[in-house]
C-alpha cells in the first residue's frame, strides 16, 4: 500500500519531532528519537528496496510512523517541494 505524504507550505526542523541531532549520539547525525538509528541507515534500506515491514523486522524499536518521518525529513533536507510517495 502506498501513502502520499504532502510537504506543502513552510516546513521546519521543528515539524520532525521523531528526528533528533545530538552531538553525543552517532556523531550528531540525524537519528530517530530514543535510538541510535540514523536517518541514513533507514534510507539505505529503502534505496535497496526494503519494505516498511522488512525495516521494522530489523529495527524492533522503530514504528511505521518513524520510517515515514525519516522519509519526510530526508525530502525536506534535500529541498523537496512536491508530494512524496512512500514505498
C-alpha positions as CSV (number, residue, x, y, z in Angstrom):
1,X,0.0,0.0,0.0
2,X,1.3,3.5,-0.9
3,X,0.8,6.6,1.1
4,X,1.1,10.2,-0.1
5,X,2.9,12.5,2.3
6,X,2.4,16.1,1.5
7,X,5.3,18.5,2.0
8,X,3.4,21.7,1.3
9,X,3.9,25.2,2.8
10,X,6.6,26.1,5.3
11,X,8.2,23.1,6.8
12,X,10.9,23.5,9.5
13,X,13.0,21.1,11.6
14,X,10.5,21.5,14.4
15,X,8.0,19.6,12.3
16,X,10.0,16.4,12.7
17,X,9.8,15.5,16.4
18,X,10.9,12.0,15.8
19,X,14.2,13.1,14.3
20,X,17.0,14.4,16.6
21,X,20.5,15.7,16.3
22,X,22.7,15.2,19.3
23,X,26.5,15.6,19.1
24,X,27.0,12.8,21.7
25,X,24.9,10.3,19.6
26,X,26.2,8.9,16.3
27,X,28.4,11.9,15.8
28,X,25.5,14.3,15.6
29,X,23.9,12.6,12.6
30,X,20.1,12.8,12.4
31,X,18.6,9.9,14.3
32,X,15.2,8.5,15.2
33,X,14.5,9.9,18.7
34,X,15.4,7.5,21.5
35,X,17.6,5.3,19.3
36,X,21.0,5.2,17.7
37,X,19.3,4.5,14.3
38,X,20.3,7.2,11.8
39,X,18.2,8.6,9.0
40,X,20.9,7.4,6.6
41,X,20.7,3.8,7.9
42,X,16.9,3.7,7.1
43,X,17.4,5.4,3.7
44,X,20.0,2.8,2.7
45,X,17.5,0.1,3.4
46,X,14.8,1.9,1.4
47,X,17.2,2.5,-1.5
48,X,17.9,-1.2,-1.6
49,X,14.2,-2.0,-1.9
50,X,13.3,-2.9,1.7
51,X,9.7,-2.6,2.6
52,X,8.5,-1.0,5.8
53,X,7.8,-4.4,7.3
54,X,11.4,-5.6,6.5
55,X,12.8,-2.5,8.1
56,X,10.6,-2.9,11.2
57,X,11.7,-6.5,11.5
58,X,15.3,-5.4,11.6
59,X,14.9,-2.5,13.9
60,X,12.4,-3.6,16.6
61,X,12.4,-0.1,18.2
62,X,11.1,1.6,15.1
63,X,7.5,2.2,14.2
64,X,6.0,2.8,10.8
65,X,5.5,6.4,11.7
66,X,9.3,6.7,12.4
67,X,10.0,5.4,8.9
68,X,7.5,7.8,7.3
69,X,9.1,10.7,9.3
70,X,12.6,9.7,8.2
71,X,11.5,9.9,4.6
72,X,9.7,13.2,5.1
73,X,12.8,14.6,6.9
74,X,15.1,13.4,4.1
75,X,12.9,15.1,1.5
76,X,12.9,18.3,3.5
77,X,16.7,18.2,3.8
78,X,17.1,18.0,0.0
79,X,14.5,20.6,-0.6
80,X,11.7,18.6,-2.0
81,X,8.6,20.6,-2.7
82,X,6.4,18.0,-4.4
83,X,4.4,15.2,-2.8
84,X,6.5,12.2,-1.9
85,X,5.3,8.6,-2.4
86,X,6.3,6.3,0.4
87,X,7.1,2.7,-0.6
